[in-house]
Amino acid sequence: MKPPSPTDATSPDNSNGDSADEPEKPTADTPAPTGTTSREHLAAMTGTSQDPALVAILEGLRATVSQGQSPVWSVINDSARLRAVYATGLIEPGPHPDVDQVVGLTIEAVGIPNAALNMITVEQVTAGIASRSGDHGKQRTHALPDSLCVYTVVTGSPLIIDDIVDHPVLRDHSAAQSGVVGAYIGIPIVDDAGHPVGTLCAWDTKPRHWSSGEIQIMTDLADVVQNVIFDQ
């Protein structure tokens, strides 16, 4: 794939190629409709956390929003990781048929209403969205603090949530507060050198238990996405 140029979409509600009159569909990274700023959300979430690892991530994200330095910022801003993100071509306006097909397959394979491939840059998340309603290949951008997938990229590990309102940290996340996400699973997508460029994720508005079989399916589909993106 040819190296892309950075997307010029900067609004969290931006959708490429969609009509301005088309109503926005909720996504796992859609911010809550409140006046609270992303920085205030992060501060509140950090204050309620009992998980040291997530506290470190949240503190790092808060520093990122403030343009500060932190271990989290170092991961997100790593030049090799960013080169890998842009080299995929997936943050440019779609469609991206091969990847869109796998995202759509995720919905059928796991029996979940929504799925996305999210690519994480230093400023925003670019999501290729599919839903059970038949919307495949949609592309939207969101601010980093409004994304659940950023946690998976920073840690390089899956994030699995059965019921977000019971989560000690993420119950205060904008996706939980808005009711968009009840259950979520995100699997990291990494390049040949191990750089986490994004996530394959699926979510429901209602809580659900993710079985070991469903987690394995998501992991296998993430491998398929990696093969497609990086021509492995």
ABEGO torsion letter per residue (X at the ends): XBBBBBBABABAABBBGBBAABBBBBBAABBBBBABBAAAAAAAAAAABABAAAAAAAAAAAAAAAGBBBAAAAAAABAAAAAAAAAAGAABBOBBAAAAAAAAAAAAAAGBABBBBBBBBAABBBBBBBBAAGBBGBBBBBBAAABAAAAAAAAGBBBBBABAAABAAAAABAAAAAGABABBBBBBBBBAAGBBAEBBBBBBABBBBBBAAAAAAAAAAAAAAAAAAAGX
